[in-house]
Amino acid sequence: MVTLAIIRISSGSFIDIETPLDKRTTTSLIDGTTYHLVMSDEFNVENRTFKDGHDPLWTALDKSDDDASSAGGGSMQFYNSSAVTTKNGFLRIATYLERTEWNRYDHIKKEWKHEIKNFTSGMVQSWEKFCFTGGIVEVDVIFPGEAYIGGLWPAIWMLGNLGRATYEPSTNNLWPWSYNKCDRELQQAQTISACNAQNHYGMHPKQGRGATEIDIVEVMTGSSDGPIPGTKPGVSYPYCDMTLQVAPGVTKNRPQSGALPKRKNVLSKNGHTEFLADTWYDGLMYAGNTSINPFFYGTYMAETKPNEPVSRTKKQAFQADAVGVVHELTPAHFEKPHTFRLEWQPGRGGRLDWFVKSHKIENENGTIYVEGDGKGEEWVHAFGIEDKSLEELTGSQIPIEPSYFIMNVAVSSTWGFPYDRPEWCPKDCFDCANPQCACSFYPGYCQMLESGKTAMYIDHIRLYQSSDDAAHVGQPHTLGCDPPEYPTKEWIEGHYYHYMRNPPFSFEDTRPLRKVPRGGGTCTSDADCGGNVVRKNFTAAFEKSLSSDLSTKAGRRLESVMEVHGGGKCSSEVAHGGLFGLESFMGSVCVCEEGFTGPHCMSQDMKDTFPSAYELNAPLSPFRAIPNIALPGFMFAILSIMSFFLMLYLNWKVNWEKKPLESKHLINSSRRKDEPSKPGISLVTGNNI
């Protein structure tokens, strides 16, 4: 039974009202306790838009991915917000062939440069809108493209709120630091160091901070014709990465790319060491068709070049580690939704655990591997990291930064493209419109993107947290982008230009994020304003089920689900006055019902009402961040002598001003009345000095 009713929904909650009742809680697969839903998006409303200023939870980017520095990923796509929308109950992030061109000024060469990106894709972020620390994340996703055609880089990941993904100045020497110890050799490389007696911009003294990164899932497509060398157990394409990016990293005896870490020294017959054991993280747990990732152990953030958008000196260079695994996928992951789960217990004593739903791995000869029940109903604990593994090796820790969600599909010359291109193949030739570049792509890659049907589909994303700090290891779970224990807002406000787009795209921006208006979008009918949207309000039913006065009707009350009709209406805008005081028609705009927001009222109204360090400190003195002053005795003596002579001078000045006015009058009266005063000289007295 469904009770139809037009009701108003409350604003502020980050829980989608259409999240099913049986998904309002979950049980931890590590500690066995109950976690409660605190955020969700089911993406059921059709044709939502995510351009900056359109949605209270997500922002889709309109910029080039500038990750092309000395440590970058060779990005080749332009992120366009029009590539991101909702369709048939999914968030759709499309990737297609489209050339984007613009001119930018090169300040190094003092000349204008013509920039071109041949691929268009989408990225959505919850940066500065929704952040959290710790909990259980579940996301249902269909990966884009064809399983055996390489070249796309889909990812669902998290970044600490101090850094904004693809805005390199905001992450420079902040990514991916998770280090709260004072090390003088590393102090210059970590911008917000635990060595700093004053970190300023609202930061706590002697607290190491960073823009930490946790990759829930990154996908590598392609065909390997059997297990990839270096993986154990053998993993074939396609596969997904599950990774913690962390700094500081291991600097000595690092594993070699393409090989698993060597855990023992090998001695020759005469007793000499033939090679040293590679140093890597102990205690890593992985299961199923999963191997330590032998292809990427991390990035060395070297001294930057003059033409890069950031600056890093030799003393600021550092090693970052990628502690992760590769987990084999199946073609079914590109055809129907599969659930990925991350359990994050933050900080010292915490842990990270990745889970996948069981599945079969098949080829033309039949089933070759089964994980769990093979029906997609059981969880497989694919990867786990405990904090002690980090602390014992480098002193880093499981991330504890307030973090936000990122979902995107990239196109990178360093990810998924053929590495065995023939010698005659033109270098850096990645243009599907150029026949000479065909050798740079997997067969069928350009045709796949030309079809216009290539997209990543996300059915839902949900976050659960524990209200019992004693029920889990690690530190407490938090909500908010600016928690008092780990503030971020004042830092962002003080460096807002680091979070802005580069010219020419920044010319239309005044701040990193635009405010989300409640209505105001142009329209021709109510349908343009969500007037035809009907949503089932499971939140109202859930809250009703918790009411004590209905406890005797537990079996029936959950069947009564109220419905929400429409997000807004299209209303004529009329201006009064004008010529001869007559009314004039100004067009039609959307007017949102309570509980809905955005220019076209398509989004559920959500607000960050969590405790904020910036707001808590606002009533305090503006001098709160000034460090305590401690003067050496010698300096105190010098300042005392200078103060004494200053007092003598002021005393003399005052006494001179007290001389009889007659003497001054005689000086002024000696000038003829018609004699002009010297130009530029005037006597000014009073408060205007």
LUMPAKOL-814497 format. One line per 8 residues: for each residue x negated, y negated, z of C-alpha. Coordinates in Angstrom, 3 decimals. Each point is the difference from the previous one (the first is absolute). Layout:
<nodes>
X/Y/Z | ... .
</nodes>
This chain:
<nodes>
0.000/0.000/0.000 | -1.306/-3.441/-0.923 | 1.633/-3.083/1.497 | -0.068/-2.926/-2.436 | -0.561/-3.388/1.546 | -1.537/-3.289/-0.957 | -2.326/-0.875/2.868 | -2.879/-2.295/0.763 .
-3.378/1.540/0.652 | -2.462/-1.397/2.503 | -3.233/-1.503/-1.261 | -3.485/0.478/1.364 | -0.350/3.774/0.019 | -2.487/1.593/-2.389 | 2.124/3.168/-0.169 | 1.910/0.484/-3.242 .
3.672/0.416/0.894 | 0.222/2.890/-2.492 | -2.618/2.174/1.686 | 1.897/3.245/0.750 | 0.942/0.755/3.597 | -2.083/3.170/0.140 | -3.091/-2.057/-0.963 | 0.200/-2.414/2.944 .
-2.452/2.093/2.017 | -2.767/2.460/-0.759 | -2.219/2.356/1.955 | -3.757/-0.362/-0.001 | -1.740/2.984/-1.547 | -2.963/-0.653/2.317 | 1.393/-0.750/3.469 | 3.547/1.373/-0.447 .
1.754/-3.074/1.418 | 2.824/-2.083/-1.489 | -0.769/-3.136/-2.012 | 2.634/-2.620/-0.873 | 0.572/-1.745/-3.315 | -1.224/-3.622/0.046 | -0.214/-0.811/-3.724 | 1.398/1.425/-3.228 .
0.875/-0.875/-3.568 | 2.177/2.394/-1.984 | -0.083/-2.133/-3.205 | 3.649/0.825/-0.718 | 1.048/-3.503/-1.111 | -0.321/-0.205/-3.771 | -2.084/-2.657/-1.773 | -1.749/-1.520/3.008 .
-2.853/-2.338/-0.887 | -3.187/-0.488/1.988 | -1.605/-3.122/-1.413 | -1.589/-2.264/2.627 | 2.922/-1.554/1.895 | 2.588/2.613/-1.023 | -0.138/2.600/2.791 | -0.551/-0.195/3.796 .
-1.910/3.287/0.160 | -1.974/0.342/-3.241 | -1.979/-2.267/-2.328 | -0.876/1.109/-3.523 | -3.152/-1.644/-1.334 | -0.352/-2.230/-3.048 | -3.754/-0.080/-0.486 | -2.981/1.759/-1.427 .
-1.525/2.705/2.133 | -3.378/-1.594/0.646 | -1.608/3.180/1.325 | -2.800/-0.172/-2.559 | -2.952/-1.053/2.147 | -3.217/1.926/0.649 | 1.943/2.231/2.396 | 3.286/-0.124/-1.896 .
2.038/2.610/-1.776 | -0.166/-1.362/-3.541 | 3.679/-0.961/-0.025 | 1.561/-0.526/-3.429 | 3.659/-0.800/0.813 | 1.890/-3.215/0.573 | 2.537/0.257/2.797 | 3.348/-1.408/-1.094 .
2.953/-0.167/2.397 | 2.377/0.805/-2.862 | -1.501/3.513/-0.049 | 1.562/0.663/3.423 | 3.727/0.501/0.545 | 2.518/2.496/1.379 | 1.773/2.508/-2.211 | 2.236/3.004/0.747 .
-0.885/-0.028/3.697 | -3.759/-0.306/-0.509 | -2.601/-2.736/0.166 | -1.424/0.002/-3.540 | -3.576/-1.170/-0.670 | -0.542/0.072/-3.756 | -3.281/0.054/-1.929 | -0.073/-0.871/-3.683 .
-2.005/-1.512/-2.843 | 0.254/-3.773/0.039 | -2.706/-2.590/-0.595 | -0.311/-2.840/2.498 | -2.316/-2.879/-0.896 | -1.043/-3.128/1.868 | -2.867/-2.482/0.247 | -2.076/-0.518/3.108 .
-2.917/-2.275/0.762 | -3.340/1.660/0.788 | -1.657/-2.206/2.611 | -3.315/1.786/-0.427 | -0.331/-0.397/-3.766 | 1.977/-3.269/-0.028 | 2.282/1.181/-2.765 | 3.513/1.259/-0.652 .
0.484/3.741/-0.441 | 2.755/1.824/-1.807 | 1.206/2.970/2.086 | 1.988/2.979/-1.326 | 1.656/2.948/1.719 | 1.461/2.672/-2.282 | 2.047/1.852/2.634 | 2.869/-1.191/2.190 .
1.052/1.671/3.231 | 1.432/-0.774/3.444 | -1.034/-0.308/3.627 | 2.279/-0.689/2.970 | -1.253/-0.961/3.456 | 1.590/-0.678/3.376 | -2.901/-2.310/0.937 | 0.950/-2.656/2.569 .
3.572/1.315/-0.072 | -0.044/3.397/1.692 | -2.977/1.475/1.856 | -0.442/2.704/2.604 | -2.613/1.912/1.963 | 0.456/3.737/0.450 | 2.876/2.345/-0.696 | 1.212/2.479/-2.603 .
0.398/-1.042/-3.638 | 2.024/2.045/-2.475 | 0.276/-0.834/-3.691 | 1.765/1.893/-2.799 | -1.624/-0.606/-3.371 | -0.070/1.125/-3.625 | -3.404/-0.730/-1.484 | -0.233/-1.764/-3.380 .
-0.944/1.377/-3.381 | -1.083/3.487/-0.930 | -1.804/2.249/2.464 | -2.721/0.997/-2.475 | -0.550/-3.400/-1.652 | -2.507/-2.034/1.988 | -0.315/-3.771/0.202 | 2.581/-1.227/2.535 .
-0.782/-0.736/3.650 | 3.211/0.123/2.082 | -0.376/-0.591/3.724 | 1.953/-0.520/3.219 | -2.205/-1.435/2.709 | -0.411/-2.362/2.964 | -2.305/-2.931/0.656 | -0.644/-2.068/3.116 .
1.895/-3.300/-0.162 | -3.219/-2.073/0.188 | -0.635/0.975/-3.640 | 2.334/-0.344/-2.963 | -0.446/2.665/-2.657 | -1.506/-1.254/-3.306 | -0.860/-3.387/1.586 | -3.732/0.616/0.362 .
-0.925/-3.088/2.053 | 2.444/1.133/2.702 | -1.653/3.419/0.359 | -3.658/-1.017/-0.377 | -1.945/1.369/3.012 | 3.295/0.902/1.669 | 0.807/3.124/-2.047 | -0.062/2.736/1.312 .
-1.529/-0.805/3.414 | 1.356/2.001/2.930 | -2.731/-0.766/2.507 | 0.276/-1.518/3.455 | -3.601/0.185/1.175 | -2.722/-2.631/0.026 | -2.806/0.953/-2.371 | -2.269/-2.949/-0.789 .
-1.202/1.617/-3.232 | 3.587/0.278/-1.263 | 1.287/-3.282/1.409 | -0.429/-2.037/-3.192 | 1.661/2.692/-2.123 | 3.143/0.094/2.181 | 1.603/-3.439/-0.137 | 2.006/0.503/3.208 .
-2.568/1.766/2.167 | 0.107/1.217/3.573 | -3.291/-1.886/0.429 | 1.733/-3.341/-0.517 | 0.600/-1.789/3.301 | 2.637/-2.077/-1.824 | 1.741/1.397/-3.072 | 2.207/-3.126/-0.419 .
3.303/-0.265/-1.928 | 1.872/1.648/2.845 | -2.254/3.055/0.063 | -0.984/1.523/3.313 | -3.629/-0.487/1.082 | -2.284/2.998/-0.478 | 2.617/2.044/-1.872 | -1.083/1.612/-3.265 .
2.649/-0.211/-2.721 | 0.438/0.922/-3.646 | 2.323/0.783/-2.895 | 0.195/3.757/0.450 | 1.246/2.333/-2.735 | 1.934/3.271/0.238 | 0.926/1.659/-3.304 | 3.132/2.108/0.418 .
-0.298/1.349/-3.534 | -1.984/-0.896/-3.145 | 0.434/2.093/-3.111 | -2.555/1.132/-2.590 | 1.580/1.497/-3.108 | -1.648/1.901/-2.838 | -1.058/3.495/-0.966 | -3.027/1.825/1.404 .
0.587/3.451/-1.508 | -0.514/1.731/3.323 | -1.336/-0.977/3.442 | -2.198/-3.091/0.093 | -3.650/0.732/0.907 | -0.884/-1.188/3.468 | 3.409/0.689/1.565 | 0.511/2.744/2.578 .
2.511/1.525/-0.240 | 0.139/-0.742/-3.691 | 2.329/-2.904/-0.868 | 1.123/-0.733/-3.559 | 1.488/-3.061/-1.667 | 2.402/-1.553/0.755 | -0.748/-0.718/3.641 | 0.606/-2.675/2.618 .
-2.417/-1.692/2.380 | 0.801/-0.536/3.684 | -2.593/-2.345/1.421 | -1.112/-2.189/2.858 | -2.199/-2.851/-1.241 | -2.149/-1.164/2.908 | -3.039/-2.110/0.881 | -2.668/0.149/1.203 .
-0.960/3.037/-2.012 | -2.743/2.591/0.033 | -3.220/-1.498/-1.325 | -2.462/2.921/0.125 | 0.122/3.438/-1.634 | 3.358/-0.637/-1.648 | 1.612/2.841/-1.993 | -0.686/-0.087/-3.722 .
2.914/-0.710/-2.312 | 1.363/3.183/-1.543 | -1.183/2.248/2.839 | 1.385/0.915/3.386 | -1.989/-1.083/3.076 | -2.818/2.341/0.891 | 0.383/0.917/3.613 | -3.332/1.809/0.578 .
-3.637/-0.532/-0.799 | -1.506/2.545/-2.385 | -3.589/1.091/0.680 | -2.434/1.343/-2.564 | -2.028/3.204/0.610 | -2.854/-1.979/1.515 | 2.349/-1.716/2.450 | 0.274/-3.398/-1.660 .
3.368/-1.762/-0.421 | 1.071/0.146/-3.618 | 2.780/-2.581/0.444 | 1.600/-1.817/2.871 | 3.544/0.695/1.088 | 2.460/-2.595/-1.215 | 1.495/-1.975/2.855 | 3.776/-0.099/-0.067 .
2.959/0.030/2.350 | 0.495/3.068/2.197 | 3.336/1.394/1.064 | 1.948/-0.829/-3.162 | 3.061/2.249/-0.311 | 1.509/1.016/-3.327 | 2.241/2.807/-1.202 | 1.775/1.285/-3.084 .
-1.514/-0.606/-3.391 | -2.050/-2.883/1.402 | -3.723/-0.810/-0.124 | -2.198/-2.755/1.371 | -0.203/-2.582/-2.767 | -3.474/0.537/-1.510 | 0.388/-2.740/-2.627 | 0.203/-3.082/2.177 .
-1.600/-0.476/3.401 | 0.354/-3.766/0.171 | -1.091/-3.354/-1.375 | -3.163/-1.973/0.642 | 0.995/-3.663/0.251 | -3.154/-1.491/-1.465 | -1.197/-3.554/-0.404 | 2.350/-1.728/-2.403 .
-0.772/-1.519/-3.360 | 0.491/-3.725/-0.737 | 3.086/0.535/-2.174 | 1.928/2.054/2.569 | 2.967/-1.503/1.864 | -1.640/0.670/3.386 | -3.432/-0.571/1.517 | -2.054/2.573/1.893 .
-3.689/-0.308/0.862 | -2.478/2.844/0.506 | 0.488/-0.254/3.751 | 3.756/0.221/-0.467 | -0.128/3.160/-2.130 | 1.330/3.171/1.626 | 1.052/3.587/-0.621 | 3.676/1.002/0.073 .
1.065/3.646/0.169 | 2.893/1.831/-1.650 | 0.881/2.888/2.308 | 2.469/2.035/-1.983 | 1.159/3.100/-1.822 | 1.360/0.996/-3.392 | 3.241/2.002/-0.012 | 1.246/1.779/-3.102 .
3.340/-1.039/-1.495 | 2.322/1.649/-2.492 | 1.881/-1.277/-3.078 | 3.123/0.025/2.185 | -1.410/-2.972/1.933 | 0.448/-2.033/-3.208 | 3.562/1.216/-0.597 | 1.872/-0.130/3.316 .
-0.488/-1.601/3.453 | -2.491/1.475/2.448 | -0.496/-1.183/3.579 | -3.324/-1.153/1.414 | -0.426/-0.662/3.711 | -2.624/-1.786/2.085 | -0.159/0.091/3.797 | -2.128/-2.864/1.337 .
-1.043/-0.263/3.641 | -2.099/-3.189/0.096 | -3.217/-1.012/1.720 | -2.280/1.762/2.410 | 1.076/3.580/0.655 | 2.357/-0.103/-2.978 | 0.230/2.063/-3.155 | 1.273/0.075/-3.596 .
1.889/2.946/-1.467 | 1.280/0.412/-3.567 | 2.773/2.476/-0.882 | 1.454/1.187/-3.320 | 3.030/2.127/-0.750 | -0.765/3.565/-1.018 | -0.022/0.860/-3.695 | -1.104/2.530/-2.590 .
-2.906/-0.499/-2.355 | 0.626/1.769/-3.288 | -1.478/0.386/-3.462 | 0.876/1.939/-3.118 | -0.898/3.226/1.810 | 2.464/-0.635/2.840 | -0.395/-1.038/3.621 | -3.651/-0.325/1.055 .
0.397/-1.683/3.373 | 2.793/-0.515/2.529 | -0.097/-2.467/2.889 | 2.378/0.679/2.876 | 3.258/1.465/-1.212 | -0.558/-1.364/-3.509 | 3.516/-1.438/0.028 | -0.895/-3.520/1.094 .
1.672/0.423/3.379 | -3.021/0.521/2.260 | -2.707/-2.478/0.936 | -3.648/0.725/-0.746 | -2.579/-1.789/2.177 | -2.250/-1.056/-2.855 | -2.518/-2.211/1.840 | -0.829/-1.254/3.474 .
-2.570/-2.350/1.576 | -0.527/-0.466/3.724 | -1.459/-3.178/1.432 | -2.912/1.809/1.607 | -1.316/0.929/-3.468 | -0.379/-3.710/-0.777 | -1.263/-1.116/3.389 | -2.735/2.622/0.237 .
-1.430/-0.691/-3.470 | 0.260/-3.743/-0.640 | 1.840/-1.519/2.961 | 3.000/-0.960/-2.140 | 3.541/0.868/1.071 | 3.365/1.097/-1.346 | 1.568/-3.258/-1.292 | 2.010/-2.045/2.468 .
0.690/-3.037/-2.203 | 3.574/-1.122/-0.762 | 0.385/1.366/-3.520 | 2.379/-0.352/-2.929 | 1.172/2.227/-2.847 | -1.235/-0.157/-3.595 | 1.443/1.956/-2.932 | -1.515/-0.408/-3.450 .
-1.158/1.570/-3.244 | -3.400/-1.153/-1.283 | -1.947/0.610/-3.198 | -3.731/0.239/0.638 | -2.943/0.900/-2.191 | -1.528/1.804/2.991 | 3.054/2.149/0.776 | 1.334/2.846/-2.095 .
-1.573/-0.912/-3.331 | -2.202/2.488/-1.880 | -3.553/0.044/1.307 | -1.334/2.075/-2.908 | 0.714/-2.510/-2.744 | -2.141/0.506/-3.107 | -3.048/-2.218/-0.409 | 1.493/-1.696/-3.030 .
3.054/-1.141/1.987 | -0.070/-3.814/0.458 | -0.868/-1.061/3.537 | 2.741/-1.650/2.084 | 2.521/0.496/-2.769 | 3.395/0.400/1.702 | 2.525/-1.433/-2.420 | 2.731/2.292/-1.315 .
0.560/-2.422/-2.886 | -3.559/0.600/-1.222 | -0.387/3.379/-1.771 | -3.739/-0.002/0.761 | 0.801/0.245/3.719 | 1.935/3.272/-0.277 | -3.072/1.931/1.181 | 0.197/-1.817/3.374 .
3.403/1.445/0.905 | 1.454/3.399/0.729 | 1.926/1.307/-3.015 | 3.557/-1.237/0.254 | -0.760/-2.762/2.520 | 0.841/-2.964/-2.231 | 3.100/1.712/-1.381 | 1.144/0.676/3.581 .
-0.151/-3.713/0.847 | 1.480/-1.079/-3.323 | 3.158/1.958/0.824 | 0.975/-2.502/2.708 | 1.129/2.855/2.235 | -3.134/0.302/2.162 | 0.740/-0.971/3.607 | -0.484/1.034/3.617 .
3.296/0.565/1.811 | 0.312/-0.301/3.782 | 3.212/1.361/1.480 | -0.576/-1.409/3.487 | -2.615/-1.045/2.528 | 0.606/0.389/3.755 | -1.973/-0.787/3.134 | 0.538/1.567/3.412 .
-1.638/-0.955/3.291 | -0.160/1.365/3.533 | 1.311/-2.033/2.920 | -1.930/2.175/2.466 | -3.698/-0.940/0.020 | -0.814/3.044/2.118 | 1.523/2.392/-2.543 | -2.798/-0.441/-2.545 .
-3.757/-0.509/-0.068 | -1.584/-3.299/-0.982 | 1.330/-3.460/0.722 | 3.611/-1.284/0.095 | 2.014/-0.501/-3.182 | 0.873/-3.588/-0.910 | 2.145/-1.917/-2.492 | -0.753/-3.363/-1.539 .
-2.711/-1.560/-2.149 | -1.352/-2.170/2.827 | 0.065/2.034/3.243 | -1.516/-1.785/3.031 | -2.646/2.700/0.430 | -1.133/-0.256/-3.658 | 0.981/-3.442/-1.351 | -0.175/-0.774/-3.719 .
2.234/-2.992/-0.806 | -2.270/-2.799/1.229 | -2.914/1.528/-1.920 | 2.102/0.125/-3.167 | 1.208/-3.570/0.524 | -3.594/-1.178/0.419 | -1.152/1.801/-3.161 | 3.210/-0.184/-2.059 .
-1.951/-0.771/-3.188 | -1.534/3.490/0.225 | 3.487/1.460/-0.388 | 0.957/-2.091/-3.046 | -0.208/0.912/-3.662 | -2.850/-1.215/-2.167 | 0.555/-2.756/-2.601 | 1.928/-0.338/-2.198 .
2.563/2.088/1.904 | -0.515/-1.944/3.227 | 1.078/-3.295/-1.570 | 3.654/0.724/0.770 | -0.667/1.204/3.554 | -0.091/-2.066/3.167 | -0.273/2.882/2.484 | -0.926/3.698/-0.225 .
3.667/1.016/0.350 | 3.198/-1.781/-0.958 | 2.994/-0.108/2.293 | 2.884/2.302/-0.851 | 3.157/-2.080/-0.584 | 3.494/1.191/0.848 | 1.602/-0.368/-3.408 | -0.487/-2.748/-2.528 .
-0.775/2.219/-2.984 | 1.818/-0.823/-3.231 | 2.927/2.233/-0.903 | 2.962/0.424/-2.329 | 2.023/2.502/2.063 | 0.117/1.582/3.465 | -1.827/3.032/-1.393 | -3.113/-2.175/-0.415 .
0.112/-0.599/3.767 | 0.504/3.578/1.134 | 3.751/-0.445/0.052 | 0.509/3.494/-1.391 | -2.308/1.687/2.531 | 1.580/2.462/2.406 | -2.256/1.298/2.782 | 0.704/2.574/2.674 .
-0.879/-1.476/3.382 | -1.476/2.965/1.833 | -1.552/-2.416/2.493 | 3.419/-1.063/1.230 | 1.048/3.638/0.316 | -3.230/0.835/1.825 | 0.426/-2.858/2.467 | 3.617/0.991/0.460 .
-1.074/3.558/0.783 | -2.135/-1.294/2.860 | 2.956/-1.737/1.658 | 0.771/1.658/3.306 | 3.764/-0.560/-0.254 | 0.127/2.244/-3.070 | -2.117/2.778/1.453 | 2.929/2.412/0.044 .
0.428/-0.286/-3.763 | -3.554/0.848/-1.005 | 1.093/2.465/-2.615 | 2.178/-2.476/-1.894 | -1.468/-3.468/0.390 | -2.969/0.572/-2.331 | 2.388/0.842/-2.825 | 1.389/-3.522/0.037 .
-2.362/-2.044/-2.114 | 0.773/-3.625/-0.674 | -0.742/-1.434/-3.400 | -1.518/-3.362/-0.856 | 1.443/-1.578/-3.143 | -2.087/-2.519/-1.885 | -3.033/-2.054/0.890 | 1.257/-3.354/-1.277 .
2.237/-1.946/-2.336 | -0.577/-2.168/-3.040 | 1.148/-3.493/0.875 | 0.252/-3.160/-2.095 | -2.338/-2.746/1.129 | 1.545/-3.468/-0.193 | -1.791/-3.308/0.538 | 2.022/-2.931/1.337 .
-0.635/-3.582/-1.070 | -1.900/-0.428/-3.237 | 1.324/-2.289/-2.724 | 3.138/-1.932/1.166 | 0.097/2.191/3.138 | 1.327/3.023/-1.855 | -0.774/3.618/0.793 | -2.366/1.802/-2.363 .
-0.424/3.741/-0.541 | -3.560/1.108/0.786 | 0.270/3.726/-0.809 | 0.650/3.127/2.059 | -2.202/1.432/2.730 | 0.118/2.961/2.378 | 1.316/-0.500/3.531 | -0.977/2.872/2.315 .
2.215/1.734/2.495 | -1.362/0.347/3.516 | -2.576/2.783/0.195 | -1.260/-0.439/-3.575 | -2.752/-2.189/-1.370 | -2.117/-0.788/-3.036 | 0.825/-2.283/-2.948 | 2.602/2.490/-1.250 .
1.022/1.472/3.382 | -1.262/3.465/-0.978 | -2.095/0.638/3.135 | 0.956/0.847/3.529 | -0.931/-2.898/2.268 | -3.078/0.970/2.022 | -2.135/-2.171/2.271 | -3.192/0.512/1.989 .
1.205/-0.710/3.544 | -2.825/1.874/1.693 | -2.323/-1.680/2.551 | -2.495/-2.298/-1.760 | -3.322/-1.177/1.397 | 0.296/-3.188/-2.057 | 3.395/-0.894/1.456 | -0.958/0.983/3.552 .
-3.056/-2.265/-0.150 | 1.790/-2.910/-1.704 | 1.039/-1.755/3.272 | -3.554/0.166/1.327 | -2.536/-2.786/-0.230 | -1.611/-0.420/-3.446 | -3.326/0.192/1.784 | 0.632/3.568/1.182 .
-2.520/1.403/-2.473 | -2.848/-2.295/1.074 | -2.679/2.120/1.650 | -1.215/-0.724/3.513 | -2.823/-2.529/-0.039 | -3.168/0.843/1.891 | -2.764/-2.670/-0.167 | -3.636/0.765/0.827 .
-1.487/-2.188/2.736 | -2.336/-1.864/-2.374 | 2.846/-0.900/-2.377 | 2.131/-1.123/2.949 | -2.789/-2.349/1.125 | -0.367/-1.518/-3.480 | 3.770/-0.586/-0.263 | 0.009/-1.634/3.449 .
-2.769/-2.481/-0.990 | 1.794/-0.822/-3.261 | 3.222/-0.615/1.916 | -1.812/-2.360/2.414 | -1.373/-2.187/-2.804 | 3.387/0.001/-1.724 | 1.616/-1.339/3.181 | -2.640/-2.769/0.210 .
0.736/-1.047/-3.584 | 3.755/-0.077/0.554 | -0.452/-2.036/3.190 | -2.078/-2.573/-1.888 | 2.546/-0.131/-2.816 | 2.864/-0.670/2.404 | -1.909/-2.760/1.776 | -0.751/-1.757/-3.311 .
3.666/0.064/-0.940 | 0.794/-1.813/3.246 | -2.086/-3.140/-0.906 | 1.959/-3.313/-0.027 | 2.214/-0.373/-3.023 | -1.275/-3.555/-0.520 | -3.378/1.210/-1.275 | 1.686/2.181/-2.581 .
2.334/-2.830/-0.981 | -2.953/-2.281/-0.685 | -1.506/2.526/-2.346 | 3.235/0.357/-1.993 | 0.827/-3.739/-0.070 | -3.331/-0.900/-1.603 | 1.347/1.341/-3.286 | 1.964/-2.414/-2.217 .
3.719/0.663/-0.138 | -0.088/0.409/-3.763 | -3.109/2.226/0.034 | 0.901/3.594/-0.893 | -1.224/2.779/2.256 | -2.563/2.450/-1.293 | 1.647/2.630/-2.167 | 0.493/3.397/1.599 .
-0.480/-1.214/3.543 | 2.940/-0.221/2.370 | 0.548/0.119/3.715 | 2.551/2.638/0.997 | 1.211/0.393/3.535 | 2.614/2.016/1.795 | 1.330/3.545/-0.536 | -0.692/0.019/-3.737 .
-3.740/0.519/0.438 .
</nodes>
